[in-house]
């Protein structure tokens, strides 16, 4: 089976969506046909516990934290995965951003 496209899912604080969206769009990642800035997001809630060696964006070390964030989703060419992951990491506030890359059957 050949996968030409993937879906990216990125967990990110809401205030970082527009800056990341704009950086992805500058690289023409978010272009679909005759449209650009093609991205969606949903609000979600989650738990995490920063361990001792962490530098947490939110929460306290060694305490379970709970909060809201967003899941940003967009489609991309399979060939651009590494480039996009690097771009996300540069523009993301978390030490360890959650980035899921899901193959799409088209």
KEROPA-858332 format. One line per 2 residues: number of its first residue (from 1); their letters; for each residue x, y, z of C-alpha. Coordinates in steps of 0.5 Angstrom, whole numbers, plus 500, padded with zeros to 3 digits. Layout:
N
NUM	A	X:Y:Z; ... .
***
This chain:
106
1	XX	500:500:500; 503:507:498 .
3	XX	502:513:503; 502:520:499 .
5	XX	499:524:505; 499:524:512 .
7	XX	495:528:517; 499:531:523 .
9	XX	496:532:530; 499:537:534 .
11	XX	497:538:542; 499:546:543 .
13	XX	496:551:547; 491:555:544 .
15	XX	495:562:543; 500:558:539 .
17	XX	496:556:534; 496:562:530 .
19	XX	503:563:530; 505:556:528 .
21	XX	499:556:523; 502:562:520 .
23	XX	509:559:519; 507:553:516 .
25	XX	503:557:511; 509:561:509 .
27	XX	512:554:507; 506:552:503 .
29	XX	504:546:508; 497:548:509 .
31	XX	495:549:502; 490:545:499 .
33	XX	488:546:492; 486:553:491 .
35	XX	486:555:499; 491:556:504 .
37	XX	491:556:511; 487:550:511 .
39	XX	488:547:518; 483:545:524 .
41	XX	483:545:531; 479:542:537 .
43	XX	479:544:544; 482:538:549 .
45	XX	484:537:556; 489:533:559 .
47	XX	494:530:564; 501:531:565 .
49	XX	507:530:570; 513:534:569 .
51	XX	519:530:572; 525:532:576 .
53	XX	529:534:570; 524:537:566 .
55	XX	523:545:564; 515:545:564 .
57	XX	511:550:560; 505:549:565 .
59	XX	505:545:572; 510:544:577 .
61	XX	515:538:577; 513:532:580 .
63	XX	506:534:581; 500:531:576 .
65	XX	497:537:572; 491:538:569 .
67	XX	489:543:563; 486:545:557 .
69	XX	490:545:550; 488:544:543 .
71	XX	489:539:538; 491:542:531 .
73	XX	490:538:525; 492:538:518 .
75	XX	494:534:512; 501:534:508 .
77	XX	505:530:503; 509:524:506 .
79	XX	515:527:503; 515:533:508 .
81	XX	514:530:515; 521:531:517 .
83	XX	521:538:515; 514:539:518 .
85	XX	516:536:525; 523:541:525 .
87	XX	518:547:524; 513:545:529 .
89	XX	519:544:534; 522:551:533 .
91	XX	515:554:534; 512:550:540 .
93	XX	513:552:547; 513:545:550 .
95	XX	520:541:551; 517:535:548 .
97	XX	511:537:544; 506:531:542 .
99	XX	506:530:535; 502:525:531 .
101	XX	503:523:524; 498:519:521 .
103	XX	498:516:514; 492:517:510 .
105	XX	490:512:504; 488:516:498 .
***
